[in-house]
Amino acid sequence: MSEKQIDIVKIMDMLPHRYPILLVDRILDFEANKSIVGLKNVTMNEPHFQGHFPSFPIMPGVLIVEALAQTAAILVVESQGEAMLDKLVYFMSIDEARFRKPVTPGDSLELHCEAIKARGNIWKFKGQAKVGDVVYAEAIFTAMMMDK
């Protein structure tokens, strides 16, 4: 990978998401059309922890997969450059999702995404959410580039 970092200001230029659903804080590494590593710092201040679960806060699995999908969308946008100015990346499918360990406040969740296939406006990814070197969740998912 290239060790290209992307900060939150540029991420907000690339994604339409905002609080409370923007789930990528920084890009740690990027290789155009191939792979990306994002970072989500999990804090107790996030609204889903009020109900999931009050006495034992766990990040919902669906939000972990969403964080992976947002990271993959950044890979597409950054790789395609100006061609993405009037387009968005939409989630199409999730396959083989596995949740291995609970993600809790204080975790720094690394979001590793690899492009498996890109054909036309459809991209397929393999994603792993890790804390340190340990895989906490993983999934295969597909996204589509569409006009805004």
C-alpha positions in Angstrom: 0.0 0.0 0.0 1.0 3.6 -0.5 0.6 5.0 3.1 -1.5 7.8 1.7 -3.6 9.2 4.5 -6.9 11.1 4.1 -8.3 13.3 6.9 -11.9 13.8 8.0 -12.3 17.0 6.0 -11.6 15.2 2.7 -13.7 12.2 3.8 -16.6 14.6 4.2 -16.0 15.9 0.7 -16.2 12.3 -0.6 -19.1 10.9 1.3 -22.6 12.3 1.9 -22.8 10.9 5.4 -22.7 13.1 8.5 -23.2 12.5 12.2 -24.4 10.2 13.5 -23.9 7.9 10.6 -20.4 9.0 9.3 -18.4 6.0 10.6 -14.9 6.6 9.2 -12.6 9.1 11.0 -9.4 8.8 8.8 -7.9 6.8 6.0 -4.6 5.3 7.1 -3.5 3.6 3.8 -4.7 3.6 0.2 -3.8 1.9 -3.1 -5.9 3.1 -6.0 -8.4 0.5 -7.3 -7.0 -2.2 -4.9 -7.2 -1.6 -1.2 -7.8 0.8 1.7 -7.5 1.0 5.4 -9.8 3.3 7.4 -10.0 4.1 11.1 -13.1 4.4 13.3 -12.4 5.4 16.9 -15.3 4.0 18.9 -16.4 6.3 21.8 -19.1 6.0 24.4 -20.5 9.3 23.1 -22.1 7.6 20.1 -25.9 7.5 20.2 -26.4 3.7 19.5 -24.7 2.9 22.8 -27.8 4.4 24.7 -29.8 1.3 23.7 -27.2 -1.3 22.5 -26.7 -2.2 25.4 -26.9 0.3 28.3 -25.1 -1.9 30.8 -22.7 -3.4 28.2 -22.1 -1.1 25.2 -21.5 -3.0 22.0 -21.3 -1.4 18.5 -24.0 -3.0 16.4 -22.8 -5.3 13.7 -24.7 -3.5 11.1 -22.8 -0.3 11.9 -19.5 -2.2 11.6 -20.5 -3.4 8.1 -21.6 0.2 7.3 -18.2 1.5 8.4 -16.5 -1.1 6.1 -18.9 0.0 3.2 -18.1 3.7 3.7 -14.4 2.9 3.7 -14.8 1.0 0.4 -16.8 3.9 -1.0 -13.8 6.2 -0.3 -11.6 3.7 -2.2 -14.0 4.0 -5.2 -14.2 7.8 -5.0 -10.5 8.4 -4.5 -9.6 5.8 -7.3 -12.1 7.2 -9.8 -11.3 10.9 -9.1 -13.2 13.5 -11.2 -15.4 10.8 -12.7 -17.1 10.7 -9.3 -18.0 14.4 -9.0 -21.8 13.8 -9.8 -22.0 10.2 -8.5 -22.5 8.4 -5.2 -21.6 4.9 -4.2 -24.6 2.8 -3.0 -24.5 -0.4 -1.0 -26.0 -3.3 -2.9 -25.4 -6.5 -1.0 -23.7 -8.1 2.0 -22.6 -11.7 2.0 -20.7 -13.9 4.4 -20.9 -11.4 7.3 -19.2 -12.8 10.4 -18.9 -11.1 13.8 -16.1 -12.6 15.8 -15.7 -10.3 18.8 -17.7 -7.4 20.3 -16.5 -3.9 19.4 -16.8 -1.6 22.5 -16.0 2.0 23.4 -12.3 2.6 23.4 -11.6 0.3 20.5 -9.7 1.7 17.5 -11.4 -0.2 14.7 -9.2 -0.6 11.5 -11.4 -1.1 8.4 -9.5 -3.1 5.8 -11.1 -3.3 2.4 -9.9 -5.0 -0.7 -11.5 -4.7 -4.2 -12.2 -8.2 -5.4 -13.8 -7.1 -8.7 -14.7 -3.9 -10.5 -16.8 -4.2 -13.6 -18.4 -1.1 -15.0 -20.2 0.7 -12.2 -20.3 -2.4 -9.9 -17.5 -3.1 -7.3 -17.2 -6.1 -5.0 -15.1 -6.0 -1.8 -13.7 -8.1 0.9 -13.7 -6.3 4.2 -12.3 -7.0 7.7 -12.7 -4.9 10.8 -9.8 -5.3 13.1 -8.7 -4.2 16.6 -4.9 -4.5 16.5 -4.2 -7.6 14.6 -7.4 -9.4 15.6 -10.3 -9.7 13.2 -13.5 -8.6 15.0 -15.8 -8.8 11.9 -15.7 -9.5 8.2 -17.9 -9.5 5.1 -18.1 -9.6 1.4 -20.1 -6.8 -0.1 -21.0 -5.1 -3.3 -21.6 -1.5 -4.2 -22.7 0.4 -7.3 -21.8 3.9 -8.6 -24.9 5.9 -9.5 -25.7 9.4 -10.5 -26.6 11.8 -7.6 
